[in-house]
Amino acid sequence: MVPRMAEDARGPVPLSVLSQRSGMPVATIKYYIREGLIQPGQDLDTDGARTLEQLRLIRGLVHIVGLSIRQVRQILKLIHRPDLNLADMMTDATVVLPLAGIRTGREKETTDLTAARTALAESGFSDLPDAPYVDQLLEAMTLADECDVGMDAEHLAAYVKAARECAKADFLDLPLDTPSQAAQTAVLGTAIYAPILIGLRRLAHRELVQKLSPTPH
């Protein structure tokens, strides 16, 4: 049985009202509740404000970032784990996130990733964690070489510099004086900023193309 909203002195806040405020079908809200993304005793507050915030977050993670329900559940669990420090939270969040672009899956035994590992080590990333995004990074770099579009040292250095600047900006934005808020910002930022970074890069590409293209007469 799907629970209704918690009651206050004015009576219950029906899921139909929550649906109207959020723009989500009642069936979708019930589905999120059944999947454990919204806990009746924890998230269904009396005026619906906190629940609306949670629903918008879930919808954004599913429909904008592209997470599965299972991945959203993992992200929400990370946010509510006070025992993890920020570094562990951000690391765990990167493991949960979907991989962009190409998918990993080529047999590692038949794919020589040595050159990619060496290039990263020379760029300062010698201590690589055992994580899906690292596997994809190494395979993408190897595939680029195979397709004759590999990055030379200067090109890779530009990417590494930009990545480190982005990471630095992410950490500067953390509200470290409020641990719970910092944790949420760290985990959600890790998830949500990825498509922002990709989109900005493509806008920059378009901008450069327009500058390089001859002006039509």
N, C-alpha and C positions, 0 to 999 in steps of 0.2 A: 504494500500500500504506500502511495507517495504522500509524504507529509505536506501539510499546508503551512503557510507562514505562521510565525509565532504570534500570539495574541498580546495586545496591550489593553489599556483601559477603554480604548475606543473600539475594540473588537479586532478580529483577525485581518491581516493584510492578505487578500486572496492572491493566488498565483495569476489570476486574470489581470489584476491591477499591476502586478510586477511585470507581466507580459506587455501591458500597454506602455508602461514607463520605459522599459528596456528596448521595445521593438522586437522582442523575440517571441516566437510562438510558445504557448503554454507547454506544448509537447516537448519542445527543446529544453525548457527549464526543468521539466519532470525528468527528462533523460539525463541532464547534468546531475540532478539529485540522485538518481538511481546509480549513476556511475561514481558517486562519491566525490564529485568535484565541489559540491556544496553540501556541507554538513548541517542538518536541520538544527542541532543543538548549538552550533557554533556560528554559522553564517546567516541563518534566517533571523535577522533582527526585527524589532517591532515596527520600525517605520520603513523598512526596506532599503534604506540608503546604502548600508554596507553590502547587502546582497546585490544591489544594482551594480555597485563597483566591481564586485566579484564576477558577476555575469559578463560585464563588459570586458573584463580582463580575459576571461575564458574564451569569449567570442573572438577577441583579438588574437589570442595565441593560436586558436584553431584556424580562423579564416584569413588572417593577415600573415602571421609568422609561418603557418602551415604545420603546426604540431598536431599529432594524433591525440585522442582522448587519453591514452596511456601516458604520453609524454607530458601533457598538461597536468595530469595527476602527479607525476614525478616532480614537476616544477613547483607545484603548490605545496607538496610535502617539504621540499627544500626550504621554501620561504618560512615554513612553520617549524623548522628545526633549530632551536636555540643552541644546541650543543655543537653546531658546526661553525667554524670561523669563516670569515669572508672569502679567504683564498680557497678553502675547501668547497664552499657553496658555488663559487664561480667555476671551479674546475668541474664539479659534478654537473653543473648546468650545461657546460659545453659537451659533456658526454651524452646528455639527454637530447640536445638539439638535433634537428634533422640535418642531413648533409646536403649542401647546395650543389647544383650543377651535376657533374658526373657522379655515379654511384661507385662505391668500392665493390669489389667482388672478384677481381681477377685473382687467380691463384698466386699467393705470395711466393710459393716455391718456384714459380716460373717467371716471376717478375723481379728483375734486379733493381732494387731501390738504392743501391750504394751511392750512385752519383747524386741523387737528391739529398740523401742524408749528409753527404760530404758538403754540398752547397749550403745546407742549413747550418751545419757546424761552423763553416767558415763565416757565416753571417751572425754567429753568436748563439744559435739554438742547437747546442750539442746535447743537452739533456732532454730528450724527447719522451713525453709520457706515452704509455700504452693506451691510446684512445682512438676512437673511430675517426675523429677529425684529423689526427696526425696521419693515419693510414691514407685518408683521402688526399691530404696535402702531398705526401710523398708520391702517391700514384699519379696525381695531377701533374706534378713537376716532371715525372718520368714520361707521362704521355705527351707532354709538351715537347720534350726532347725528341721523342719518337716521331712527332709530326713536324719537326723542324721549326717549331715556334718556341723553343726553350728560351728561358731567361739567361742572359749572360750575367756576370757578377755585378755589373753596374745596375742593370735592370732589377735584379733581385734585391740589391741593397736599397733601391728606392722604395720597393714594396715593404721591406723590413722596417725601414725608417718610418714610413707612413703608418704601419701597423703599431709600432711602439708609441707613436704620437697619439693614435686613437686610444690605445690602452691607458696611456697616461691621462688623457682627458676623461676617460671613464672613471678612473679612480679619484680624480680631483672632484668629480661630481657626487661622490658618495657622502651622504650625511653621517659621518662617523660618530658624531655626538649622540645619535639616536640609533643604537645597534639594530633594533628590529626593522626600522625603516631602511637602514643601510643594507641589511640582508636582502630585503625585498628589491631594493634598487639594483643591487649587484646581480641577483639572479634574473630579474626581469630585463634589466639592461643587456645582459649577456644574450638573452633570447631575442629581444625586440630590435636591438641596434644592428644586428646582422643584415636584415633586408635594407635598413637605412644606409649602411655602408655600401652595399651593392648598388643601390639606386643612385647614390651620390657619384659613385665611380662612373656609372653609365651616363649620367648627366654631364660629367666632366668630359667623357669621350665625345659626346654630341657637341659640346661647346668647342672642343678642339677641331673636330671635323668641319664645323661651320667656319672656323677661322682659317683652316687650310684650304677649303674649297674656293675655287675662283668665283669672283662676283659675276653673276649673270648680267649680260648686257641687254 
